[in-house]
Amino acid sequence: MSDGVKRWRSVALGEVIQPQKYREMPTKETKLPYIGMEHVQAQTGVVVERGSASDITSLSPRVLAGDVLYGRLRPYLNKVAISAEEAFTSGEFIIFRGNDEVDARWLKWRLTAQDFVDFATSLNTGDRPRVKWPQMAVFDLSLPPIDEQRLIVEILEDHLSRIDAGERALRSAVRRGELLELAALGALVPEGTPSVPLKEISLSAGYGTSTKCVVDGSGVPVVRIPNLVNGTIDLSDEKRAEDASVDLSGLMLKEDELLFVRTNGSRDLIGRTAVVQRGVEASFASYLIRYQLNSDRVEAPWVHYMMRRPQARVEIEWLAASSAGQHNLSLTKLDKIQVPLPDLPTQRELIATYESKLDGPRRLVESAGLARRRATLLRRAVLTAAFSGNLTSSTSSINWVEEKVGV
């Protein structure tokens, strides 16, 4: 143990900091911004945009520049931010203000560290877990003197800024790969190809089950939105029906059926599709829609690719009604979406040609995805090192962190 770490003392979080409880009703005349949960980026805590407080019609926390905003809803999202200005915020944030014992920026990063995320996530379960301050207050932490907290933040943010720069480059690489795929998709349909409504080439369609699903359920596997990966079904993140007595026999998936995401808070996810491949023995959840396609007229992968074309995405996003932050597609709306429909031999030829062009862009996206996962591990390790006294400004320090996580 270094001499510096010996000066750290073990305390409960609630012994050294208390949340700010002041709330105020914004007026129509207020010029202050509004920061909602949706405005804070998960994991990084970056405030990516702001709303207008004049649109808010309920009592809301009013924060000062430098206050810490801790997102208590779904704590695994790790939405912890520093307000850059005076603002109103969502009531889903617990607000902290630095004091003589705790530097606000140090607290922000401490609440972002993986051990605290794991602790907060373990406190509640359900679809919308929400942490309460009395639960958080008992968390044990090692508290350095405040001058050392500020030094830790300085070193930590220097290291994290380099990781951030690398992640920005990776996002750019992923976007280039995606744009190459989209360009190939946009040129896939021959000029003059007729289009038909999706309903016309479908034998049946319907919604999935709303039965409760859990990791260790005794019922059948249930495909959910996270299981739709790269146009196929990936059950590595499997959940099953909790109640094995629920009859899901009529909702079991079959090869070459097409699943649509029909409801989600993310516009990018709404309308996402996947083709059920051979060997999938599972039902599907209610926020998905299943289409059984007429194989005499259309190949399932063809419809999947048509739904990814930029032209189709514009139509899907326009059709998706938004309510309380959720985008929704009904069966009636999906039925009307136009699908370009060449004859079957042409579909097969175009699919083969398109897929042969995907090797380069997909390798780029996959390589960037792997590098991003490594960057996430490195970020977590840097935070762990910072709050255990193992992070310095030296190159050897970051090399030690990289060795610990194997990146």
N, C-alpha and C positions, 0 to 999 in steps of 0.2 A: 504494500500500500504506500503510495507517494505521500509526501508531507502535506500536499494540497488536499488530497482526499481525506486525510486524517481530520481536517478542519470541517468536513461535512457532517451534518447531524441528521439522525433519523427522526422523521416527523410524519404525522398524518397530514394529508393535504388540507383538511379542514382546520388544522391548528395554525396555518400560516396565511390562508387566503379565504375570503368569503365572497360569494357572488353578489353582484350589484342587482338590486331588486326594483329600481325605479322604472316606472312605466308611464307613458304619456300617450294621449290620443293625438295623432297628427291632424293638422287642420288642412283644409283645401289650399291655404295660402303658403304652407311650408315649402321651402325650397330644398330641404334636406333629402339626400338619397335614402333608399331603402335596400337593405341587404337581407335577402331570403336564403333559405337553405339551398335553393336551386342556383343561387348566384356564386356559391363556393365550390371550388373544384375538389372532388374527393381525393384523399391521400396527400395532396400538396398544400391544401388550404388557401390556394390563390383565389382571390375574389375576381371572377372573370367578367362580371357585369353587375349592374345595379338597377334597381327600379326606382320609382318615385314615391316618396313617403306620402305625398298628397292623395295617393290612391288608396291608402290604408284606412280602414274604418273601425279599427279596434285598438285597445290599449296595447302598446308595443314598447319594448325596451329602447331607450335612447342612449346611445353610446358616444364616447369621446374618441378622438384619434388616439391610437395606442391600446385601446381596450382589446381584450381577448374574447373571441366569440367561439364557444364550444358547442358544436352541433350534437345535441343530446338524442336526436332521433336517428335510429340505425347507427350506433356508434362505430360499427365496423367500416363505415364509409370514411371515418377519420376526417371529418370536416371541422378543422380548427383553424381559425383565421385571426389576423390582427386587423382591426379597422384602421384604415389610413386617414379617416376623417370622421367628423361628427356625423351621425346617421341614426336612423331608426332601423331596427332589425326584427326578424321573425322571433316570436316567442319560443321557437324551438331551439334557440341559442341560450346557453347559460353564459352570462357576461361576467368577466373578471377584470379587475383593474389592479395594476401593479402597486406594490407598497414598499415599505422600508426593508422587508424581508424577501420579497419575491419580485424579480424583474419580469415584466409582462412578456417580453419576447422569449425569455427562458421558459416561462410557464407554457407558452404556446407550443414550443418544441417538446417540452416534457410530456404534455398531454397527447402529443402525436406519436411518441415512442411506442414500440410494439407491445411492451409489457403492459402499458396502460390501456392500449386498444383492446388487448386480450382480456384484461380485467373488466373493462366497461362492457364489452360484448357478452361476457359471462353472466352479467347481472340480471338480464331479462331475456325472454324468448318471445316468439310470435312473429307475425308478418311485419309489425311496426314496433320493434323494441325501442323503448325510450328510457334513458337513464335519468334518475333523479339525483339532485345534489346530495342529500344525506347518504346515498349509496356511494357516490364519488368521494365524499369527504373522508372516508376511512382508509383510503389508499395510502400505503406507506411509501415514502420516497426519501432519498438521500438529498439533503438540501445544502448546497455550497453557500459560503458567504456571498452577499449580493455582488461584490466586485468580481468575484470569480464566476458567478453566473453570467455576467456581461462578457467576460473574456471567453467563456465557453460558447456563447451565442455567436460572437465574432468569428471564432475558428470554425464553428459548425456551419454557419451560413456561407463561409468561404468554400468549404468542401461541397456543400449542397448545391451551390451555384454552378460548380463544374458538372455535377451530375445532371442538373437541370439543363445545362447547355447540351449535354450529350443526348438527353431525352428529346429535346426540341429537334435535334438533327435526326433522331430516329423517327419521330412523328412525320417529319418531312419525307423521309425515305418511304415510310408506309404509304403516305399520301401519293407519292409518285407511282408506287406499285398499283395502288387502287385506281388512279387515273388511267394508267395503261390498260387495266382490265376494263374500265368503263368505256374507254375509246374503242376497244375491240368489240364490246357489246353493242355500242351505238351503231357500229358498221355491220352488224351481224345479219340484219334483215334485208333481203334483196328488195330493191325498189319495186313498187307495185304489188307487194305481197298483201293479200286481203287480210282483214282482221275480223275476229268474231268475239262476242262477249264470253267471258270465262264460263258462265253457266251453260253455254251451248256445247262446250266440249267436256262437260262434267256429268258423271252418272249420279252423283249425290254429294252433299256437303253438309257439315254440321259442326256444332261446338263440342268441346270436350267436357271432362268431369270436373266438378267443383268439390269433390271429396278431399278431405285434408290429407296432405302428403308429408311424410317425415323421412329422415335419413334411414332409420332402422324399422320402417313400417313392415307389417306382416303381409300386406297385400301386394298387388302387381306393381312393377315400375310404372311411373307416370312421366311422360315427356313434358318438360317445362321450357320456358323461353331460353334459359342458359344452355339447354341441350341442343339447340339449333346452331350448329357450328359449321361454317364454310359449306352450307348447302346440304349437309347430312345430319343424321342424329348421332350425337355423342353422349353416351350414358355414363361417362367416367364420373360425372357429378350427379349420381343417381338418387332420387327420392322415390319412395313407394307409398301406396295408399296405406294410411294408418290402420284402417278397418278392413281386414281381409274378407269380411262378409259382404262388402259392397260389390254388387254385380257390375263389372266393367266389361263383360264379354262383348257387348255391342259396340264398345269403343276401343277395341284392340286394333292397333295399326297393322297395315299390310304393305308389302313391298310396292313401291312406285306410287304410293299416295303422297299428296302434297300438303304440307302444313304451312299455315300463315300465322304470324303474330298479329293478333287482332286488337290488343289493348296494351299500352305501355306508356310510361312517362317520357320516354325518349322518342323523339320524332324519327331518329335514325333506325330504331328497331321496329317501328310499326310497319307491317307489311313484309317483314323479313320472311323468307321461305326456306324450306328444306324438303328434300325428297327422301322418303323413308326407304332405306336400303334393306337388302335381304338380311335376315337374322335378328331384326329388332322385334323383340317381344315385349310390348309395352302399350299402355293406354296413353291418353294425352290430356293436358289440363284445359280448363275452360277458357283461358285467355289465348287459346289457339283455335284455329278453324281448320278442319280437315276436308280436302277435296279428293274424291275418287274420280280420276280422269278416264275419259273414253280412249282406251289404247288403240282403237281403230282409227283415231283421228289425230292423236297428239302423243308425243313422248313427254313424260313427266319432267325430265331435265330441261326440255325446251321451254315449258311454262316457267320453271324456276329462273332460267336465264332471262326470259322476257320480262319478268317482274323486277329484275335488277337493272334493266336498261334505264338510263336517265329519264327517258320519256315516261316510262311507267312510274318511276319514283315521284315525278311531279304530280301525276294523276292520283297516286296513292296518298301522298301527303295532303293533297287538296281535299280528298274524300274523307280523311281521318278527322272526325269531329274532336274538338278539345273540350274537356270538362274537368275542372279542378286539377289542372296540370296533367291529366291523362288524355292520350290520343286514342281514339276508338274507331275501329272498322267493323261495320256490321256485315252479316252474310249478304244482305240485300245489296249493299254497296260493292262488295267484292264481286258479286255475280256479274255486275255491269262492266267491269274492267275489260278493256279491249286487248286481245291477244293476237299478234300477227300470226297467221297460220298458213305456211306453205305445206305442200304435201309431205307425207311421212318420210319418203326417201330423202327429200331435200332437208327436212329437219335433222335427220341423222347425219347427213353430210356436213351441214353447218355446225352441228354440235361438235363433231370430230375435229373440224378445222379450228373452231374457236378454242377447244381444250388444248390443242397442240400448241397454241400461241401463249398459253398461260404459264408455262414452266418458268420463264424468266421473271415475270411480275410476281408470281407466287413465291418463288425462292426469295425474292427481295423482301416481300411482306413477312415471310416466315423467319428469315434471318433477323429482321428488325424486331419482330415480336420476341424472339429469344433474347436479344440484347436488351429489350425493355424489361423483361422479367429479371435479368441480371441486375439492371439498374435499380429496380425495386428492392431486391435483396441488399444491394449495396447501401441504398438509402436507409433501410432499416438498421443495418449493421453500424452505419455511421452514427445514427441516433443512439443506439445502444452503447457504443463506445463513448459518446459524449457524456452520458449520464452515469457512467461507471468510472470516469476519470481516466480513460484510455485514449482520448483524442487530443492531439496537439496539432500545431500548424505545420509540422514537418512532413516531408514526403514519406518517411519511414512509417509514420503513424497511419496514413491512408493505405500504405502497402500492407500493414499489419491487418487492417480491417478487411482488405480484399482477400488476404490469405484465410482469414477466419470464415468467410462465407464462400470461399472457393471460386471467386470470379477473377 
